[in-house]
Amino acid sequence: MQAPDDFNPMPGRDDELQPGLRRILAPNPSPMTYRGTNTYLLGQTDLAVIDPGPANSDHLDAILNAVKPGQRISHIIVTHSHLDHSPLAAPLAERTQAKIIAFGGPEAGRSEVMAELATQGLAGGGEGIDTAFRPHIEVEDGDVIAAEGWQLNVIHTPGHLGNHIALGWGDVCFTADHVMGWASSLVSPPDGDLTDFMAACEKLGQHNWSVFHAGHGAPINDPAKRLDWLITHRRAREKQILSALETRPGTARELAERIYTETPAALLPAAERNVFAHLVDLTCRFLVAPQSKLSVGAIFARTP
């Protein structure tokens, strides 16, 4: 978690970020969503709504009220199907007749190892999945979404969730929950996959972006620096886990208790999920091994 910043816009107000781009903050602040979900309106005539947000009638009204004379909502784009990003897409589509566009349903893009963990019954640990979410149109990495006056390049960025996408608009990128300035992204199996997350960070780093607009929090005006921080942060946590396992084997929970020594007890389940995400990644890289079947309760040890 990062130190609090001065980002605190009024929920429901459409704030212009630059010509053709506005942001409306949803009224859903929480420890997981910071001030709330950022909904973006892109365009001058045909508008793309990026991440309509949670099921909230006030936020739906705010989006509709932001449509000016001569404008219409032509596209509804959902970056991923967490409950703070996608549920309002269907009501907004009913009101506007716009199509919902996304990578796929809640399980789309899930890696093989995470699919196996899900079959074992592992679930939860995140912001909550919008299990009913289904887009009208599915897009893939490299696809282009366009209308009058704007074009978005789809970048599949799994890791926070398998169906997570980022959207490139020139040298601007809508990174949703993959890269945020106020906190590191949550990676919680079986929905989050750290191996995929790190690969997606490297993918985003191949572009020369001027700014990241995240799903929560303020714009990130030094994208390369933030990506470097995220990668360094994750690698430092990995070293902590490997160092702890040099002492003795342990479960994800035991390792979390040994590593997160200043974390309140109420937050240890989230810490355990984070450690487990690393353990799955390290297992796939043959740096650690579970002493039984790969699971959140398994005892892990360093490989010889």
C-alpha positions in Angstrom: 0.0 0.0 0.0 1.2 3.5 -0.9 0.9 6.6 1.2 -2.4 8.5 0.7 -2.3 11.2 -2.0 -4.5 14.2 -2.6 -6.8 12.4 -5.1 -10.3 13.0 -3.8 -12.7 14.1 -6.6 -16.4 14.5 -6.0 -18.3 11.3 -6.9 -20.8 11.7 -9.8 -19.1 14.8 -11.3 -17.6 14.5 -14.8 -14.1 15.9 -14.7 -12.3 16.7 -17.9 -8.8 15.2 -17.9 -7.9 16.4 -21.4 -9.9 17.2 -24.6 -12.1 14.2 -25.3 -11.6 12.4 -22.0 -13.6 12.7 -18.8 -13.7 10.8 -15.6 -16.6 10.1 -13.2 -15.8 8.7 -9.8 -18.3 6.0 -8.6 -19.5 6.4 -5.0 -18.0 3.1 -3.8 -14.9 3.9 -1.6 -13.4 1.0 0.3 -10.0 -0.4 1.3 -10.1 -2.3 -2.0 -11.3 0.5 -4.2 -9.6 3.6 -2.6 -11.9 6.6 -3.4 -14.0 4.5 -5.7 -14.0 3.2 -9.3 -13.0 5.5 -12.1 -15.4 5.5 -15.0 -14.0 7.1 -18.2 -15.9 8.7 -21.0 -13.9 8.9 -24.2 -14.9 10.9 -27.3 -16.7 14.0 -28.5 -19.7 12.6 -30.4 -19.7 8.8 -30.1 -18.7 8.1 -26.5 -17.0 5.0 -25.1 -17.7 4.3 -21.5 -14.8 2.5 -20.0 -15.7 0.5 -16.8 -19.2 1.6 -16.0 -18.6 0.5 -12.4 -20.6 -1.2 -9.6 -24.4 -1.6 -9.5 -25.4 1.8 -8.3 -28.3 3.8 -9.6 -26.7 7.2 -8.7 -23.7 6.4 -10.8 -25.8 5.2 -13.7 -27.6 8.6 -13.6 -24.3 10.4 -13.4 -23.0 8.6 -16.6 -26.2 9.3 -18.5 -26.3 12.9 -17.3 -22.8 13.4 -18.6 -23.9 12.8 -22.2 -24.2 16.3 -23.8 -26.4 17.4 -26.7 -25.0 15.9 -29.9 -23.4 13.0 -28.1 -24.4 9.3 -27.6 -22.9 6.4 -25.7 -21.9 4.1 -28.6 -19.5 1.6 -26.8 -19.4 0.2 -23.3 -16.0 -1.3 -22.6 -15.3 -3.4 -19.5 -11.7 -4.0 -18.6 -12.5 -7.0 -16.3 -15.4 -8.5 -14.5 -14.9 -7.6 -10.8 -18.0 -6.3 -9.0 -16.6 -2.8 -8.8 -16.1 -2.5 -12.6 -18.7 -4.5 -14.6 -22.2 -4.8 -13.1 -23.4 -1.5 -14.3 -22.6 -2.4 -17.9 -25.9 -4.3 -18.5 -28.2 -1.5 -17.1 -26.3 1.1 -19.1 -26.6 -1.0 -22.3 -30.4 -1.3 -21.7 -30.6 2.5 -21.5 -28.4 3.3 -24.4 -28.6 0.3 -26.7 -24.8 0.3 -26.8 -22.9 -3.0 -27.0 -20.8 -4.3 -24.1 -17.3 -5.1 -25.2 -14.8 -7.2 -23.1 -12.2 -10.0 -23.3 -14.8 -12.5 -22.2 -16.8 -13.8 -19.3 -15.4 -14.2 -15.7 -13.3 -17.3 -16.5 -11.9 -16.1 -19.8 -8.1 -15.9 -19.9 -7.7 -18.0 -16.8 -4.4 -19.9 -16.9 -4.2 -23.7 -16.8 -2.8 -23.9 -13.3 -5.4 -21.5 -12.0 -8.2 -23.4 -13.7 -7.0 -26.5 -11.8 -7.0 -24.7 -8.5 -10.5 -23.5 -9.2 -11.7 -27.1 -9.8 -10.3 -27.9 -6.3 -12.7 -25.3 -4.9 -10.3 -22.4 -4.3 -12.3 -19.2 -4.6 -12.7 -15.7 -3.2 -10.0 -13.5 -1.8 -10.6 -10.5 -4.1 -13.0 -7.8 -4.9 -15.6 -10.3 -5.9 -16.4 -11.7 -9.3 -19.4 -10.6 -11.4 -20.4 -14.1 -12.2 -23.3 -13.0 -14.4 -21.2 -10.8 -16.7 -21.3 -11.6 -20.4 -20.2 -9.1 -23.1 -22.0 -8.7 -26.4 -18.7 -8.5 -28.2 -15.5 -10.3 -27.2 -12.1 -8.9 -28.1 -8.6 -10.3 -28.1 -5.1 -8.9 -27.6 -4.2 -6.6 -30.5 -7.8 -5.9 -31.6 -8.8 -2.3 -32.2 -12.0 -0.6 -31.0 -12.8 2.6 -32.8 -15.5 5.2 -33.5 -15.6 8.7 -34.7 -12.7 10.6 -33.2 -11.0 7.9 -31.2 -9.3 4.5 -31.5 -8.4 2.1 -28.7 -5.9 -0.8 -28.9 -6.7 -3.8 -26.8 -3.9 -5.2 -24.7 -4.6 -8.4 -22.8 -3.1 -7.9 -19.3 -4.1 -11.0 -17.2 -2.8 -11.3 -13.7 -5.2 -9.3 -11.6 -7.9 -11.3 -13.4 -7.7 -13.6 -16.4 -10.0 -11.5 -18.6 -8.3 -8.2 -17.7 -7.4 -5.8 -20.6 -5.7 -2.5 -20.8 -6.6 0.0 -23.6 -4.1 2.1 -25.5 -5.2 5.5 -26.8 -2.2 7.0 -28.6 0.4 7.3 -25.9 -2.2 7.2 -23.1 -3.1 3.8 -21.5 -6.1 2.9 -19.5 -4.6 0.3 -17.1 -7.6 -0.5 -15.0 -6.5 -2.5 -11.9 -3.2 -3.8 -13.4 -1.3 -0.7 -12.6 -2.5 1.8 -10.0 -0.7 4.7 -8.3 -2.3 4.4 -4.8 -1.5 0.7 -4.3 0.0 -2.4 -5.9 -2.5 -4.6 -7.8 -4.1 -7.5 -5.9 -3.2 -10.9 -7.3 -5.3 -13.5 -5.6 -5.5 -17.1 -7.0 -7.4 -18.6 -8.7 -8.6 -15.4 -10.3 -5.2 -13.7 -10.1 -2.0 -15.3 -11.6 1.3 -13.7 -10.7 3.2 -15.3 -13.6 0.7 -13.7 -16.0 0.8 -10.4 -14.0 4.6 -10.1 -14.4 4.5 -10.9 -18.1 1.8 -8.3 -18.6 3.9 -5.7 -16.8 6.7 -6.5 -19.2 4.3 -6.1 -22.1 3.1 -2.7 -21.0 6.7 -1.7 -20.5 7.4 -2.1 -24.2 5.4 1.1 -25.0 6.4 4.7 -24.4 3.4 5.8 -22.5 2.9 9.4 -21.4 0.2 8.6 -18.7 -1.7 5.7 -17.1 -5.3 6.2 -16.2 -6.1 3.5 -13.6 -9.3 1.9 -12.4 -8.8 3.6 -9.0 -6.8 6.7 -7.9 -5.1 9.5 -9.7 -3.4 9.5 -13.1 0.1 8.1 -13.2 2.3 10.6 -14.9 5.5 8.6 -14.9 4.3 5.2 -16.2 7.8 3.7 -16.7 8.8 4.5 -13.1 5.6 3.0 -11.8 6.0 -0.2 -13.8 9.6 -0.5 -12.5 8.3 -0.1 -9.0 5.7 -2.8 -9.4 8.2 -5.3 -10.8 10.8 -4.5 -8.1 8.1 -4.7 -5.4 7.1 -8.2 -6.5 10.6 -9.4 -6.9 11.5 -8.2 -3.4 8.5 -10.1 -2.0 9.7 -13.2 -3.9 13.1 -12.9 -2.3 11.5 -12.7 1.2 9.5 -15.9 0.6 12.6 -17.8 -0.7 14.6 -16.5 2.2 12.0 -17.7 4.7 11.9 -21.1 3.0 15.6 -21.4 3.4 15.0 -21.5 7.2 12.2 -24.1 7.1 9.3 -25.2 4.9 5.9 -23.7 5.5 2.4 -23.1 4.3 1.3 -19.9 2.7 -0.3 -18.8 6.0 2.8 -19.6 8.0 5.0 -17.7 5.6 2.7 -14.7 5.6 2.8 -14.6 9.4 6.6 -14.8 9.3 7.0 -12.1 6.5 4.1 -9.7 7.3 5.2 -9.1 10.9 3.5 -5.7 11.2 0.3 -6.5 9.4 -2.9 -6.5 11.5 -4.4 -10.0 12.0 -7.5 -9.0 10.0 -5.4 -8.5 6.9 -3.5 -11.7 7.1 -5.9 -13.6 4.9 -5.1 -11.2 2.1 -1.4 -11.5 2.8 -1.7 -15.3 2.7 -3.3 -15.0 -0.8 -0.5 -12.8 -1.9 2.1 -15.3 -0.6 0.3 -18.2 -2.3 0.3 -16.3 -5.6 4.1 -16.1 -5.3 4.3 -19.8 -4.3 2.3 -20.9 -7.4 4.6 -18.8 -9.6 7.7 -20.2 -7.9 6.4 -23.7 -8.2 5.9 -23.2 -12.0 9.5 -22.0 -12.2 10.7 -25.0 -10.2 12.2 -22.9 -7.4 9.9 -24.3 -4.7 7.8 -27.4 -4.5 4.7 -28.3 -2.5 5.1 -31.4 -0.4 1.7 -32.6 -1.5 -0.7 -31.5 -4.2 -0.5 -27.8 -5.1 -3.1 -26.1 -2.9 -3.4 -23.1 -0.6 -2.9 -25.4 2.4 0.1 -27.2 1.1 3.5 -27.1 2.8 6.2 -25.6 0.5 9.9 -26.1 0.5 12.9 -24.9 -1.5 13.9 -27.2 -4.4 17.3 -28.8 -4.2 
